[in-house]
Amino acid sequence: STVSPACGVWAPATTAARSTKPSKSQLDTLDYATAFQASNDKAFKAAQMIADMAPGDLNKVLFCNSGSEAADTALKVALAYHRARGEGHRTVFIGREKGYHGVNFGGMSVGGLPANRKAFGAQLLPRNPCGPEDPLLELENRILVLHDPSNIAAVIVEPIAGSAGWYIPPKGYVKRLREICDKHGILLIFDEVITGFGRLGVNFGADYYGVVPDMLNFAKAVTNGVIPLGGVICRDFIYDAMMNANSPQ
């Protein structure tokens, strides 16, 4: 099953085959469908196709309108997940210096590009950046110690930083980051707006590095840049925890 659509309606998806009709047929069939507490068969099909491309048990899809919305959606899902598990005190997010996660307040809060932050610094959420020199050592020895791992909701990174100038992570970095998050019960979010849908020669950066994140953000290339669309792919355990509790939607 998958998740759809923009408003956060969680529902099972169909497995019908992809339509071979020209794209204009959608306008003739249904030119607009509300995304508030409802969905439609085409959204379910799209969710299934995207989930089929994703690695591991990344099987639940939440649609939105852009990469910026995807970043904020992932942060909200992280908070809701921990609250559903009785760990609502996990509210701290960790981003990277020179990281880019869109232009909404949540994404700018966990981003690390000074030009995107300088005009709104007083309004942003508290942020705890890892520096570029030895980020994993800084994460383990300074940031986790400072905040206590039990208070941290998620770490959000780009598998390869795009907007900052194509920073490729050191060998073993992504796998070690996965191990650190697993050790402390911290969710790992990959922002794959830049690296997703074949940009690295495979479906996602997660495939390239052999690491399955807990959430994977996408946009842009999902429609080849033609129609505004973004989303978050979540692992099954996140969906299960939220469906078994009275979580915020």
C-alpha positions as CSV (number, residue, x, y, z in Angstrom):
1,S,0.0,0.0,0.0
2,T,1.0,3.6,-0.5
3,V,0.1,7.0,0.8
4,S,-1.7,9.8,-1.1
5,P,-2.2,12.7,-1.7
6,A,-1.1,16.3,-0.9
7,C,-3.2,16.8,2.2
8,G,-1.8,13.7,3.9
9,V,-4.5,11.1,3.3
10,W,-3.1,7.7,3.9
11,A,-4.7,5.0,1.7
12,P,-4.0,1.8,-0.1
13,A,-2.9,2.1,-3.7
14,T,-4.0,0.1,-6.7
15,T,-1.6,-1.8,-8.8
16,A,-3.3,-1.1,-12.2
17,A,-1.1,-0.8,-15.2
18,R,0.1,2.6,-16.4
19,S,-2.2,4.2,-19.0
20,T,-0.9,4.4,-22.6
21,K,-3.3,7.1,-23.6
22,P,-2.0,10.6,-24.5
23,S,-1.6,13.0,-21.5
24,K,-4.6,15.1,-22.8
25,S,-6.9,12.2,-21.8
26,Q,-6.5,13.2,-18.1
27,L,-7.9,16.7,-18.9
28,D,-10.8,15.1,-20.6
29,T,-11.4,12.7,-17.7
30,L,-10.7,14.8,-14.6
31,D,-9.0,18.2,-14.8
32,Y,-9.0,18.8,-11.0
33,A,-9.5,16.8,-7.9
34,T,-9.5,18.1,-4.4
35,A,-6.7,17.0,-2.2
36,F,-8.4,17.6,1.1
37,Q,-9.2,14.4,3.0
38,A,-9.8,12.6,-0.3
39,S,-7.8,11.2,-3.2
40,N,-8.3,9.7,-6.7
41,D,-7.2,6.6,-8.7
42,K,-4.5,8.5,-10.6
43,A,-2.8,9.6,-7.4
44,F,-2.9,6.1,-6.1
45,K,-1.3,4.8,-9.3
46,A,1.4,7.5,-9.2
47,A,2.1,6.6,-5.5
48,Q,2.5,2.9,-6.4
49,M,4.9,3.6,-9.3
50,I,7.1,5.8,-7.1
51,A,7.1,3.4,-4.2
52,D,8.1,0.6,-6.6
53,M,11.1,2.6,-7.6
54,A,12.2,3.3,-4.0
55,P,14.6,1.0,-2.1
56,G,13.8,-1.2,0.9
57,D,10.5,-0.7,2.6
58,L,10.0,2.9,1.5
59,N,6.5,2.1,0.5
60,K,4.3,5.1,1.7
61,V,4.0,8.3,-0.3
62,L,2.8,11.7,0.7
63,F,2.4,14.1,-2.2
64,C,2.8,17.8,-2.1
65,N,3.5,20.6,-4.6
66,S,7.3,21.2,-4.4
67,G,10.6,20.2,-2.8
68,S,10.2,23.0,-0.3
69,E,6.9,21.5,0.9
70,A,8.5,18.0,0.9
71,A,11.1,19.2,3.4
72,D,8.5,20.7,5.7
73,T,6.3,17.7,5.4
74,A,9.2,15.3,6.3
75,L,9.9,17.4,9.4
76,K,6.3,17.3,10.4
77,V,6.1,13.6,9.9
78,A,9.1,13.1,12.1
79,L,7.6,15.0,14.9
80,A,4.3,13.2,14.5
81,Y,6.0,9.8,14.4
82,H,7.9,10.4,17.7
83,R,4.7,11.7,19.3
84,A,2.8,8.6,18.3
85,R,5.4,6.5,20.0
86,G,5.2,8.5,23.2
87,E,8.5,10.4,22.6
88,G,7.1,13.8,21.9
89,H,10.1,15.4,23.5
90,R,12.1,14.6,20.4
91,T,11.9,18.0,18.7
92,V,15.5,18.8,17.7
93,F,16.5,18.6,14.0
94,I,20.0,18.4,12.7
95,G,21.0,19.7,9.3
96,R,24.3,20.3,7.4
97,E,26.2,23.5,6.8
98,K,25.7,24.4,3.1
99,G,22.7,22.1,3.0
100,Y,19.7,23.2,1.0
101,H,16.1,22.1,1.8
102,G,13.9,24.7,0.1
103,V,12.6,28.1,1.0
104,N,9.9,27.4,3.5
105,F,10.5,28.1,7.2
106,G,11.1,24.5,8.1
107,G,13.5,23.9,5.2
108,M,15.4,27.1,5.7
109,S,15.7,26.2,9.4
110,V,17.5,23.0,8.7
111,G,19.4,24.4,5.7
112,G,22.8,25.9,5.8
113,L,23.1,28.5,3.1
114,P,23.6,31.9,4.7
115,A,22.0,33.8,1.9
116,N,18.7,31.9,2.5
117,R,18.8,32.5,6.2
118,K,20.0,36.0,6.8
119,A,16.7,37.8,6.2
120,F,14.6,35.4,8.3
121,G,17.0,34.3,11.1
122,A,14.9,35.5,14.0
123,Q,11.8,33.5,12.7
124,L,13.5,30.2,11.9
125,L,13.3,27.1,14.0
126,P,16.4,26.3,16.2
127,R,19.0,24.5,14.1
128,N,22.0,22.5,14.9
129,P,24.4,22.3,11.9
130,C,27.2,19.8,11.3
131,G,30.3,21.4,9.8
132,P,31.9,20.2,6.6
133,E,35.4,19.3,7.9
134,D,34.7,16.2,10.0
135,P,30.9,16.1,10.2
136,L,30.4,12.7,11.7
137,L,33.0,13.3,14.5
138,E,31.3,16.7,15.2
139,L,27.9,15.0,15.2
140,E,28.9,12.3,17.7
141,N,31.2,14.3,20.0
142,R,29.5,17.7,20.1
143,I,26.0,17.9,18.8
144,L,24.6,14.6,20.2
145,V,26.3,15.3,23.5
146,L,25.0,18.8,23.7
147,H,21.4,18.0,23.1
148,D,21.2,14.4,24.2
149,P,20.3,11.9,21.5
150,S,16.9,11.3,23.2
151,N,15.8,14.8,22.2
152,I,16.7,14.6,18.5
153,A,13.9,13.9,16.1
154,A,15.8,13.6,12.8
155,V,18.8,14.3,10.7
156,I,18.2,15.6,7.2
157,V,20.9,15.6,4.5
158,E,21.3,15.6,0.8
159,P,23.1,12.5,-0.4
160,I,25.1,14.9,-2.6
161,A,24.8,18.6,-1.9
162,G,23.7,20.3,-5.1
163,S,22.9,24.0,-4.4
164,A,26.1,24.4,-2.4
165,G,28.3,23.3,-5.3
166,W,28.2,19.5,-5.6
167,Y,29.8,18.4,-2.4
168,I,30.3,14.6,-2.6
169,P,30.4,13.0,0.9
170,P,33.5,11.1,2.1
171,K,33.7,7.4,1.5
172,G,31.6,5.6,4.1
173,Y,30.0,8.8,5.4
174,V,26.4,7.9,4.5
175,K,26.5,4.4,5.9
176,R,28.1,5.6,9.1
177,L,25.4,8.3,9.4
178,R,22.8,5.6,9.1
179,E,24.5,3.6,11.9
180,I,24.6,6.6,14.2
181,C,20.9,7.4,13.7
182,D,19.9,3.7,14.2
183,K,21.9,3.6,17.5
184,H,20.1,6.6,18.9
185,G,16.6,6.1,17.5
186,I,16.9,9.2,15.3
187,L,15.1,9.3,11.9
188,L,17.3,9.8,8.8
189,I,15.8,12.0,6.0
190,F,17.4,12.1,2.5
191,D,16.5,15.2,0.5
192,E,16.7,13.8,-3.0
193,V,15.1,16.6,-5.0
194,I,18.4,17.0,-6.8
195,T,19.7,13.4,-6.8
196,G,16.5,11.5,-7.4
197,F,15.1,9.8,-10.5
198,G,18.3,8.8,-12.2
199,R,20.5,11.8,-11.6
200,L,23.3,9.4,-10.2
201,G,22.7,6.6,-12.7
202,V,20.3,4.8,-10.4
203,N,16.8,5.6,-9.1
204,F,17.9,7.5,-6.0
205,G,21.0,8.5,-4.1
206,A,19.9,5.9,-1.5
207,D,20.5,3.2,-4.1
208,Y,23.8,4.7,-5.1
209,Y,25.1,4.6,-1.5
210,G,23.3,1.4,-0.5
211,V,21.6,3.1,2.4
212,V,17.8,3.2,3.0
213,P,16.7,6.4,4.8
214,D,13.6,6.6,6.9
215,M,12.1,9.2,4.6
216,L,13.1,10.3,1.1
217,N,12.0,13.7,-0.3
218,F,11.5,14.2,-4.0
219,A,10.3,16.8,-6.5
220,K,11.4,18.3,-9.8
221,A,12.5,15.3,-11.8
222,V,9.4,13.3,-10.8
223,T,7.5,15.1,-13.6
224,N,10.6,16.1,-15.6
225,G,10.0,19.7,-14.3
226,V,6.8,20.0,-16.3
227,I,4.2,20.1,-13.5
228,P,4.8,21.2,-9.9
229,L,4.9,18.1,-7.8
230,G,6.9,16.9,-4.7
231,G,6.5,14.3,-2.0
232,V,7.9,12.3,0.8
233,I,8.4,8.5,0.7
234,C,8.2,7.0,4.2
235,R,9.2,3.6,5.5
236,D,6.5,1.2,6.6
237,F,7.2,1.5,10.4
238,I,6.5,5.3,10.3
239,Y,3.1,4.7,8.7
240,D,2.3,1.9,11.1
241,A,3.2,3.9,14.2
242,M,1.0,6.9,13.1
243,M,-1.9,4.7,12.0
244,N,-1.9,2.9,15.4
245,A,-2.0,6.2,17.4
246,N,-4.0,9.4,17.4
247,S,-1.3,11.3,15.6
248,P,-1.6,14.8,14.0
249,Q,-2.3,14.5,10.3
